């Protein structure tokens, strides 16, 4: 055992968006994701909602993985791993409710099992917990949407009594919200209230509309910690940074086999050299 000083190391955030159908969970999650990474190409949506993620393709060129039944925990885990292997910085799971209530999900698996119902839960709970752990230990930011069971309440608007759709209990296992750093509750007017917030960014509990700025605020909070480890030094990039003339940079560029990988580093160093010696000739990349 060893004591260490406390610090908030650079964190990967876990966010849940809960709300009834039509509350804007998918759209809001995409805006959050963009705010977190500022690059649509680094965002992936695991879509269980019949390709509903494609409805917002006008926002940017994000990636979509269509997840079809059975919605078992293992299929979700595989989908997350696929996104991680592709270098995604933000993974949106839309929606996590299918893992619980959908075809081939936990409740469906339990209902098909023979034998004692109580004993059977001991067999399938570890499968659900494995998915939760995959989400918690992912190297990417993870945003999940969770459907809420719907009901209608009577509210007064302009002196008239009108029905309004509201979300009630989340369609997932009880207590799931404890595993997330932030939980947003969305109403039918797309207004969000933060019901759980470890960041303290939304402590005022004032309803607001989620935007990419919301994601940027969360990103700044995440990056406010101390890095857990330094990134490995790339020897090629180190050599590029050490070159001081365009001729030498040209020569090393021709010798480098993976030119596309280091093109940005070569171009950046060329600009730095030109800033010091602007009359030097241009380079061929």
N, C-alpha and C positions, 0 to 999 in steps of 0.2 A: 504493500500500500504506500501511496505517496501523495502528500498534499501539494497543491498548486494554487497559484493566484487565480482568482476568478476573472473571466473576461468574456465578452460576447464575440466569439470568433465569427468570421464571415459565414453567415448562416444561409441556408437554403430554406425558403419560406414554404409553409404548407397552409394553403387557404381553402376553405370550403365555402361555396355559395349555395344557400338553401332558399328555395322558393317554389311557389306553385307554377304550373305550366303557364307560360306567357309573361313571366316576371322579368325576363331578360338575363337569365343565368349564362347562356352561351355567349351572348354579345358582351356582357360585362366581363366574363372571364377572358375573352380575347383582348379587350382593352387593358385589363390588368396585366396580362402576359406581355403585351407590347411595352407597357411602362416598365416592366421588370427587366427586359433585355434590350429594348430599342432595336430589335431586328426580327422582322416577320419570318425570315428563313430559319430562325432558331426556335420557332414555336411549333409544337405538334399537338394536334387534337386527337385523342382517342375517342372516336365518335360511335356511340351505341344508339344514337337517336335517328336512325334512318337517313344518314347523310345531312343532318340539319346543319352541321358545321359549314357546309359549302354555301349556305345561304348568305354568309357574311364575307365571301371571298373578295368583295370590293374593298375591304379594309386593307388587305395586303396578301402577299404570297406565302401564307403559312402552310404547314404540312398537315395532312389528315390521314389517320389510320382508321379505316372502317372496321369496327369490331362487331362481328355477327354472333348469333347464338351458337353454342351455349355460353352463357355469361358466367362461367365458373371463375373462381379466384385465380386459378392457374392461367387462364386465358388473359386476364387483366395483367398479371405479373409478366407474362410473355410480351404483351403489348408495350408495357413500360420499358422492359429491357430492350425492345427493338428501337424505341425512341432514344434511349440512352446511348445505344450503340451508334446511332446516327448523329450524335453530337448535339442533340436538342438541349437548349438551356431552360426552356419552360415546357412542361408537359401538362396539358389540360385533359382531365378525365371527364368526359361528358356523355353519360352520367354514371356516377358510382351506384346509383339506386338499382341498376339492372343486376349488379353482382349480388344484391340481396333479394330482390323480388322478381327479377326477370327470368326468362326461359333458361334453364340450366344454372340459375343462381342458387344461393344458399338455401332459401326456403323451398325451392323446387327440388333440390337434391335431398333435403331432409324429408320432404313429403313422399319421395319415392323409396326411401329406405325401409327395409323390413325390420321388425324387432321393436324394442323399447324406445319410445320417442325421446325420453330423457337421456338414455345412454347414447343414442345416436348423435346428440348435440356434442358430446365429448369427442366424437370422431370428426365432425366437420368444423367445429370452432377453430381448431388449429389451422385449417385451410384459409379461413377468413382472416385470422390473425397474421398469416404469412403475407397476405396482400397488404394489410395495414403496415407491416414492417417494411415491405418493399417501398411503399410510399414514403415512409418516414426516413429511410436511409438512402433514398435516391440522391444522386449528385446534381440533379436538376431541381429547379423550383417546381412544385406540383400544385396545381389548382384543380379542385374537384367540384363538380356540380352535383347537388343532391335534390331530388324532387321532394316536395312536401305534399302530403295529402290535402286535398282541396275541400273547402266548405264555403258557404256564403253567409254573410252577416248583413243585416239591414243598417244602413247608415243614412244620415240626413245630409242632403246636398241641395242648396238653394230652396230650402223649405220643403223638400220632397223626400220621402223615404224610398231609397233605391238599394237594390241588392249589390253587394260588392264581394268579389272572389278573394278569399284569403288562404294562405298556406298554414297548415297546422303541423302535425308531427312529421318529421323527416322520414322518408322511406329508406331506412338503413338501420343497422343494428343500434340499439340504445347505447348511448355513451360514446358514439363515434367522434363527436365534436371535441372530446377531451384530447384527441390525438393531433388536433390542428392548432397552429399558432394563431390564426385569425378565422373567425366564422362570420360571414355576412348573411343577414336575412334580407331577402328582396321581396317587396310587395308588388302588386299588380301594376303599380304606377312606376316601376323600375327604381324605386327609392330603396336605398340600402341602410340598414342599421347594423352596427357591429355588436353581436351578442357575446363574442369572446375576442380578446385582443391582448396578446402577450407583448406586443410592441408598444402599447399605450399611445399609438398614433390616433386612435379613434375613440378615446376615452369619454368624449363628451356625449356620445349616444345621440347625436343629431342626425336625422335622416338626410341622405345626400345621394346624388347620382354618381355611380362609379365611372371613372374615366381613366385614360392612360396616365394622367397625373397621379391618380391614386396608386397605381403600380410603381411609378417613379419614387413616390414617397416611401413605399415599402422597400424598394431597392436600396435607397440611401440608408435606411435603417439597417438593412442586412450588411451593407458594406462598411458600416461604422465600426465593426469589430476588428480584431486582430486576425490576420490570415493564419489558418491552422498549420500551413506549411508553405514554403516557397515553391514557385513553379520551377520545374527543371529547366536548366539552361540549355538552349539549342546551340551546339557548337558552330553551325553554319551561320546563324544569325549573329552570333558573337563575332565571327570573323568579318562579316559584312560591316558591322558597326565599327570595326577597327581600321577599315580601309579609308585612305585619305585622298586618293586621286581617282579621277574618272577612268583613266587608262587601266589602273589596277582593278577597279570595280568591273570594267568590261571583261578583263581577262578572267577574273574569278567567276563572272556570270557564264562565260562560255564553258568553263570547266565543271560547273555545277550541273548534275544530272537532273535533279528535280526542280527545273526552272519555275514551273507554275506555282509550286508551293512557296517559293521564296521571292516571287516577283514583287510583292508589296514591299518586302524588306529592302530589295535592291533599289526600287524606285524611291523609297523614302530616304535611303542613304545618298542617292544621287542628288536629290533636292537639297539635302543638307550640305553636300560638298559644293553645289552650285551657289548656294547662299554665301559661301565663303569665297569661292572663286568663280564668279558668274560668267567669265569668258571662256571657260572650258567647254569642249565639244559635248554634244549630247550622247547618250548611250542608247543601244539598240533595243530597249524594252520599255 
